[in-house]
Amino acid sequence: MEKGKITFTMIKPTAFKNNYTGDILKMIYQKKFRIIALKMMQLTKDQAAAFYIEHKERPFYAELCEFMSSGPIIAAILKKENAVRDYRQFIGSTNPIEAEKGTIRSVFGSSVEQNAVHGSDSDDSAMRESSFFFSDLEIFSNF
């Protein structure tokens, strides 16, 4: 994986439950991101807690871990030049009400917590988050 050329995303449980997965993936492809790893799974509370450990001291941490382990998610690594920056812009503000029209969160998000997708906030986070979910055998970085 090339730092700066990948980002990590998750389609969150509510978006999965509402059958938005296909529409979200289609939007990702339309923005010229290449999906180089993809899987469906359900996080345990311990896995969600480990993934979001940087937020442990924040008041929303327990609720976030509960929500993220409440149903299936889709995890993916996306590839594109300036992947983190472009994807963050494309998904929109954490609060769907404040998200720019046409962004993933404005279209599919229902609240700050249930905002449809997660997106890495830095190149370092993208590398760490991708490695959390995928082994080298599951990543098709030359694709």
C-alpha positions as CSV (number, residue, x, y, z in Angstrom):
1,M,0.0,0.0,0.0
2,E,1.3,3.4,-0.9
3,K,0.9,6.1,1.8
4,G,-0.9,9.1,0.3
5,K,-2.7,7.0,-2.4
6,I,-5.1,5.0,-0.2
7,T,-7.8,5.7,2.3
8,F,-10.0,3.5,4.4
9,T,-13.8,3.5,4.6
10,M,-16.6,1.6,6.3
11,I,-20.2,1.6,5.4
12,K,-21.8,1.8,8.8
13,P,-24.6,-0.5,10.2
14,T,-27.5,1.8,9.6
15,A,-26.5,2.5,6.0
16,F,-26.0,-1.3,5.5
17,K,-29.4,-2.0,7.1
18,N,-31.1,0.5,4.9
19,N,-29.7,-1.2,1.8
20,Y,-27.5,1.8,0.8
21,T,-24.4,-0.3,0.2
22,G,-24.7,-0.6,-3.5
23,D,-25.6,3.1,-4.0
24,I,-22.6,4.1,-1.8
25,L,-20.2,1.8,-3.7
26,K,-21.5,3.1,-7.0
27,M,-20.9,6.7,-5.9
28,I,-17.3,5.8,-4.8
29,Y,-16.6,4.3,-8.3
30,Q,-18.1,7.3,-10.0
31,K,-15.6,9.5,-8.2
32,K,-12.8,7.4,-9.7
33,F,-11.7,5.6,-6.5
34,R,-10.5,2.0,-7.1
35,I,-11.6,-0.5,-4.5
36,I,-8.5,-2.6,-3.7
37,A,-9.9,-4.5,-0.7
38,L,-13.5,-5.1,0.4
39,K,-15.2,-7.2,3.0
40,M,-18.5,-7.5,4.9
41,M,-18.4,-8.4,8.6
42,Q,-19.9,-7.5,12.0
43,L,-17.6,-6.0,14.6
44,T,-17.6,-7.2,18.1
45,K,-17.7,-4.5,20.8
46,D,-14.1,-5.3,21.6
47,Q,-13.1,-4.8,17.9
48,A,-15.0,-1.6,17.7
49,A,-13.4,-0.4,20.9
50,A,-9.9,-1.2,19.6
51,F,-10.6,0.5,16.2
52,Y,-11.9,3.7,17.8
53,I,-9.4,3.7,20.8
54,E,-8.2,7.2,19.9
55,H,-11.7,8.4,21.0
56,K,-11.7,6.5,24.3
57,E,-11.8,9.6,26.5
58,R,-14.6,11.3,24.6
59,P,-18.2,11.1,25.9
60,F,-19.5,9.4,22.7
61,Y,-17.0,6.5,22.8
62,A,-19.3,3.9,24.4
63,E,-22.2,4.8,22.2
64,L,-20.0,4.7,19.1
65,C,-18.7,1.2,20.0
66,E,-22.2,0.0,20.7
67,F,-23.5,1.4,17.4
68,M,-20.6,0.1,15.3
69,S,-21.1,-3.4,16.6
70,S,-24.9,-3.4,16.2
71,G,-24.9,-4.8,12.7
72,P,-22.9,-5.7,9.6
73,I,-20.5,-3.2,8.1
74,I,-18.6,-3.1,4.8
75,A,-14.9,-2.3,5.1
76,A,-12.9,-1.1,2.1
77,I,-9.6,0.3,1.1
78,L,-9.8,2.9,-1.7
79,K,-7.0,3.9,-4.0
80,K,-6.6,7.2,-5.8
81,E,-4.1,10.1,-5.8
82,N,-4.8,12.3,-2.7
83,A,-7.2,9.6,-1.5
84,V,-7.7,10.8,2.1
85,R,-8.3,14.4,1.1
86,D,-10.6,13.6,-1.9
87,Y,-12.6,11.0,0.1
88,R,-13.1,13.3,3.1
89,Q,-14.4,16.0,0.8
90,F,-16.6,13.5,-1.0
91,I,-18.2,12.1,2.1
92,G,-19.0,15.5,3.6
93,S,-19.3,16.8,7.1
94,T,-19.8,14.4,10.0
95,N,-23.2,16.0,10.6
96,P,-25.4,15.1,7.5
97,I,-27.4,18.3,8.0
98,E,-24.2,20.3,7.5
99,A,-22.8,18.1,4.7
100,E,-22.6,19.7,1.3
101,K,-25.4,18.6,-1.0
102,G,-24.5,15.4,-3.0
103,T,-22.0,14.1,-0.5
104,I,-22.4,10.5,0.8
105,R,-23.4,11.8,4.2
106,S,-25.9,14.3,2.9
107,V,-27.6,11.6,0.8
108,F,-27.4,8.6,3.2
109,G,-26.7,9.9,6.7
110,S,-29.4,10.3,9.3
111,S,-27.4,11.8,12.3
112,V,-23.9,12.6,13.5
113,E,-23.5,9.1,14.8
114,Q,-25.4,7.4,11.9
115,N,-23.7,9.3,9.2
116,A,-23.5,6.4,6.7
117,V,-19.7,6.0,6.3
118,H,-16.4,6.3,8.1
119,G,-13.4,7.9,6.3
120,S,-9.8,8.1,7.4
121,D,-8.7,11.5,8.5
122,S,-5.1,11.3,7.6
123,D,-2.6,9.2,5.6
124,D,-1.3,7.7,8.8
125,S,-4.8,6.8,9.9
126,A,-5.6,5.3,6.5
127,M,-2.6,3.0,6.8
128,R,-3.4,2.0,10.4
129,E,-7.1,1.5,9.7
130,S,-6.5,-0.5,6.6
131,S,-4.1,-2.8,8.4
132,F,-6.7,-3.3,11.2
133,F,-9.1,-4.9,8.8
134,F,-7.1,-6.4,6.0
135,S,-4.1,-8.7,5.7
136,D,-1.6,-8.2,2.8
137,L,-3.2,-11.2,1.1
138,E,-6.6,-9.4,1.0
139,I,-5.2,-6.1,-0.6
140,F,-4.9,-5.9,-4.3
141,S,-2.8,-2.8,-4.4
142,N,-1.5,-3.4,-8.0
143,F,-5.1,-3.5,-9.3
